[in-house]
Amino acid sequence: QGQLVESGGGLVQAGGSLRLSCAASPRIFSGKVMAWYRQPPGKQRDLVASITAGGSTNYADSVKGRMTIPSDIRKNTVYLQMNDLKPENTAVYYCRSALDVGDVWGQGTQGTVSS
């Protein structure tokens, strides 16, 4: 089905920023919805932000005003811009594409926020 490849994770101090990238094959990038999820240590995986093929965006309440999900059609890439990061934002961040035939997930990228 193709693949999603996340990158951009790393270690940042509280109050800092990270920009995650999710590069997709053209078929995967054409999914109905592309989204970012995160899974903190020992916790469930939750939705952070999503963007539809039409450009509509949706954000978890906890990240509104601090995170955005821009995309670049020319590069088949979706980003997660994370600002004013907090230690509780430490997680593995996953990219997902919702296709008619099912979901495709990336392998995840670790984002760690130190206090």
C-alpha positions, 0 to 999 in steps of 0.5 A: 500500500505504500508507506508513511515515514515520520521524522523530526523528533528529538529532545527539546526543552520546555517552551521549545518547538519541534516540527515533525514531518510525515512523508507519504507516497502519492497514493497514501497522501491522497487519503481522505484524512491525514492525522497525527497521533501521540502515545505517551509512555504507558498510555494509549494513543490519542489523536493530536490533529488531523487534516482532510483532503479538502484542507479542513483541520481538527485539533485536540483541545489540549493542543489548540493554539500551540500546534498546527498541521500544515501540508505540502502537496508538492512534497506529499508531506504533512507536518506537525508544528509543535510550539510551547512544548511541555514535558507532558507532550513527551510521546511517540508521535505517529502519522496515519492516513485513512484510505478507502481500503484501510488505514496506513500508519507510520513507524513513529518518531520520538519527541521528548520535552525536558523540564 
